Amino acid sequence: MKTSTKILLITTILLFVPNAYLTKYLIAAVVPTGNGFILNFTPLAWTSLAFQVVWNILFTILFFRFLKTQRLSNVIFLSVLPLTIAYGAFMVYITAVKTMEGKLAASVRTTLNIATETKAYNNYLWAGLATLVYLVALFLIIIFSCRPLSKVENAARRLGDGRMRYDDFKIGGGKQFKEIENSFNKINYNYKEKENKLRQTNLEAQKFIPKQFFKFLGKNSIAELELGNQVKKSATTLFCDLKSATNISRSLSLEENFNYINSYLKVVAPLIRRFDGFIDKYLGDGVLSVFSKPQDAIECAHAILRAIDVKNKSQKELPAIDARISINTGEIIFGIVGDEERKSPTIISDVVNLASKMEEINLYIGTKLLISKASLNELPQNYDFDYRYTGALSLDDGTQIPLFESLNYYPKTKKEKLKKLKNKFEAGVRAYNERDYKAAKETFSYVLHYVSDDRPSFVYFNKASEKLKEAA
């Protein structure tokens, strides 16, 4: 019991005795005359009235607090009981007052205009009015008592629809509804806990399964992934190989090895995400990532190469990393492989295999960024991009895949020189492919005369020279 309730109870009990004693003065102040009532209030009568008002207010407050501790059925019964008793007593009196004797009965008849004739029915009119008042009061009591039921219904509906998971339920009413309110809030709390855990699981899962992978599969969370889920889409792969990392790692301790590799991966990974790509897998000292648009992959590749150059300069105590990137576009299957005990998202496509073979060409001719013709074909017409043809990759089935080197990575001065020599360089590549090694050697010698540090031209020049020696 609350302290305020205890104080109210004690005060009400203490006021009961003087109130009961003074009630006779209040009754005596209302004097029946046979023709009505005369009010003759003395100081004690006014005091009694004041006590009556205070005591009834306190008793009503206590009564309502008592009702809040009861179940709904008890609340309705205890609320209706006093009203019903009063209504019954009034009906009995108003029916009998017509034939009753005495000044009090006569005064009541005069006040209510009830005639004593046999065929007079004024008392029934008063009975009908009392019945109407009783029904209205009864209706209001039931509406007030059952008002929390509508809140329960609304809360249950919203909770079922998942629209109240971040608010506490306020129902009000008696003890029974308080228990329902507590139960709803427990359910609500469990909802929030489960949602938080699921959200946390998804956040953790995104560290292993990128959210773009869910998007490709048309799923919202890791819980929705099922073995065998797959979808075929056109996408662009970016394969980034951090050359020399393996050789350097052999001279480092395990801890230094991890720190060394991660220091570069921490540069690469955020850039991939920044350009709307996602990492499909880490390959030790390399990264395989996927992009929806080839222009995003190309811009990302340029950013990676520049960032690694900056990283190399800031980490002079360790050998520099030589990053090489290959980009290809084509149909890719995004899917979930494994078994029920171990599921793993992955991409499957010849595009991926081709990207790794392109990486071998990248290393062979000394380029930094190679792009397949399939990727160039998907670029927007207004995309500002400078490149040059560096040869073709021959597949086992005899297919030739034209490859192009990006010139945008190079410093501005060197880039402008290479752009002017683009046609000359590409003519040398075609001459080499057509086995006209003499023309190829002369062409690449011409390019090297203006750009002596052009690695692809140097490689082609040496290869053409070797072929000429072998033919001599």
C-alpha positions, -999 to +999 in steps of 0.1 A: +000+000+000+013+034-010+021+060+017-004+084+003-031+057+005-022+050+041-025+087+050-059+089+032-072+058+050-062+071+084-076+105+078-109+090+066-112+068+097-104+097+120-131+119+103-157+092+105-164+096+142-170+134+143-188+131+109-212+105+123-218+126+155-225+158+135-248+142+109-279+146+132-274+184+130-273+183+092-305+162+091-322+185+116-314+215+093-337+201+067-372+206+082-403+190+065-434+212+068-459+191+050-458+216+021-422+212+013-388+217+032-373+245+051-335+248+054-325+259+088-287+256+089-271+262+123-233+265+127-231+229+137-252+220+106-227+239+083-198+221+101-215+188+096-220+196+059-183+205+056-173+172+073-197+153+050-181+168+019-145+162+030-153+127+042-171+117+010-143+131-012-117+111+007-139+080+007-144+083-030-107+086-036-100+055-015-128+036-032-113+043-067-078+033-055-094+001-041-110-006-074-076-003-092-064-033-071-093-054-084-099-075-115-123-061-142-152-083-130-148-071-094-144-035-106-177-035-125-196-053-097-183-030-069-189+001-090-225-009-099-234-023-064-238+011-046-256+026-076-280-003-078-287-003-041-295+035-042-317+030-073-336+001-057-342+021-025-354+051-045-378+029-066-393+014-034-397+047-018-410+066-048-436+038-053-447+038-017-445+076-010-479+082-026-497+064+002-473+071+031-483+093+060-464+120+079-448+154+073-418+139+056-438+120+031-461+150+025-431+173+020-416+148-005-449+146-024-452+184-025-416+188-036-419+162-064-455+172-073-468+137-066-506+136-062-523+112-039-552+104-062-556+068-073-553+076-110-523+100-106-491+086-120-465+113-112-446+089-091-441+065-121-427+094-141-402+100-114-395+062-113-389+063-151-366+093-148-347+075-121-344+044-143-331+065-172-305+081-149-296+047-135-291+033-170-270+062-181-249+060-150-245+023-155-234+027-191-208+054-181-195+031-153-191+002-177-175+024-204-151+039-179-142+005-164-137-012-198-119+017-214-085-001-210-099-030-231-098-008-262-062+001-254-054-036-250-070-044-284-051-016-301-018-025-284-023-062-293-030-053-329+000-029-332+023-054-315+011-081-339+018-058-368+052-050-354+045-013-351+050-009-313+084-025-308+101+007-296+075+021-272+063+011-238+027+002-236+005+024-213-029+008-207-040+020-173-070+006-154-070-019-125-047-046-114-057-070-141-048-045-168-016-036-151-006-073-154-016-072-191+004-041-195+035-057-179+030-088-201+028-067-232+059-047-222+078-080-216+068-092-251+078-058-265+111-060-247+117-095-261+109-082-295+135-054-291+161-078-278+156-102-307+156-073-332+188-059-316+204-094-317+193-099-353+206-064-362+239-071-345+241-105-362+235-089-396+261-062-388+286-089-379+275-110-409+282-080-432+318-082-422+319-117-438+289-114-462+286-079-477+252-063-478+255-060-516+256-098-518+222-099-500+210-073-525+221-094-555+203-124-540+172-104-531+175-112-494+175-089-464+195-108-438+217-138-432+188-157-418+171-157-452+201-173-470+195-209-480+218-234-495+215-233-533+202-197-535+217-182-567+212-155-592+229-147-625+237-111-632+261-090-653+288-075-631+324-063-631+352-080-612+383-063-599+412-085-590+439-067-570+472-085-565+497-070-540+529-084-555+560-089-534+539-093-502+545-131-502+582-128-505+584-101-478+561-121-455+587-149-453+611-125-436+586-114-410+572-130-378+536-141-378+525-110-360+545-087-383+532-106-413+495-100-404+502-064-396+520-059-428+493-074-451+465-059-431+480-024-433+476-026-471+442-043-471+430-016-448+438+008-476+422-012-504+390-024-487+375+010-478+381+023-513+362-007-528+332+001-505+334+038-513+330+031-550+299+008-544+318-025-547+321-054-523+348-078-515+339-114-525+370-129-509+405-122-497+432-142-514+461-138-490+479-110-507+451-102-531+415-091-532+386-102-555+358-076-555+326-071-575+310-039-589+277-033-606+292-007-630+326-010-648+332+027-644+330+023-606+356-005-608+379+016-629+377+047-607+383+024-577+413+009-593+429+043-599+422+053-563+437+020-550+469+025-570+473+061-559+466+052-522+491+024-523+518+047-537+511+070-508+512+041-484+546+029-498+561+064-493+548+065-457+561+030-448+597+034-458+610+009-432+594-020-453+598-028-490+572-012-512+542-032-524+537-034-562+499-035-568+485-047-601+448-047-610+428-065-637+392-057-645+367-078-664+329-077-670+305-105-678+278-129-665+284-140-628+265-164-607+260-152-571+251-181-549+254-200-516+275-231-516+285-257-490+262-279-468+237-274-441+265-272-415+286-247-433+273-222-459+294-198-478+285-170-503+306-169-534+307-159-571+312-184-599+321-174-634+346-176-662+349-139-656+367-146-624+391-171-640+398-146-668+406-119-643+433-141-627+448-149-661+447-112-669+468-107-638+495-129-653+496-107-683+497-077-661+528-090-644+543-102-677+542-069-696+546-047-665+513-029-666+495-016-635+459-018-646+445-040-674+409-038-685+391-063-708+373-052-739+340-064-723+344-038-696+352-010-720+321-019-740+299-013-710+313+021-702+290+052-708+298+071-740+305+103-721+330+086-697+363+104-699+389+076-700+423+072-717+436+037-725+457+018-750+456-016-765+483-039-750+475-072-767+452-101-765+448-130-740+445-164-757+422-189-741+423-226-744+394-227-769+413-203-792+393-172-781+412-139-781+404-114-753+416-079-762+432-062-732+437-025-726+459-005-702+446+025-683+466+056-688+448+077-662+469+062-634+501+078-647+513+112-637+500+140-660+532+146-679+538+109-687+501+104-694+501+131-721+532+116-737+517+082-738+484+095-753+504+111-781+523+078-787+491+056-783+487+049-820+524+041-824+524+018-794+493-001-806+509-004-840+539-020-824+517-045-805+499-055-837+532-059-855+545-082-827+512-102-827+516-106-865+552-118-859+567-088-877+593-085-849+616-061-868+588-035-872+577-041-836+613-035-823+616-003-843+582+009-831+589+003-795+623+018-798+606+049-811+582+050-781+611+044-756+630+073-771+603+097-759+592+077-727+622+058-716+605+044-685+575+029-703+576-006-689+553-023-715+572-009-744+605-021-728+591-056-724+578-057-760+611-043-773+631-070-755+608-098-766+610-086-802+648-085-800+649-121-786+626-133-814+649-117-840+679-134-825+662-167-825+653-163-861+689-153-871 
